[in-house]
């Protein structure tokens, strides 16, 4: 498992680019990466799809979000 920031940086994406690809706000990506919010499963799925990984591969807020 990797943090959202690690996955994003491995793909050479800015927070804004990831937010656009995932159809979320840049502040959402910023707050998730900073551990300030625990995102809803639907947001994790969108971000995972934009990164090309499964939702379970993204570690957020120190815990893995397992979604179907």
PyMOL commands that set and color helices and strands:
alter all, ss='L'
color gray80, all
select helices_A, chain A and resi 4-10+15-22+26-33+41-51+55-57
alter helices_A, ss='H'
color red, helices_A
select strands_A, chain A and resi 2-3+58-60+63-64
alter strands_A, ss='S'
color yellow, strands_A
deselect
rebuild
show_as cartoon
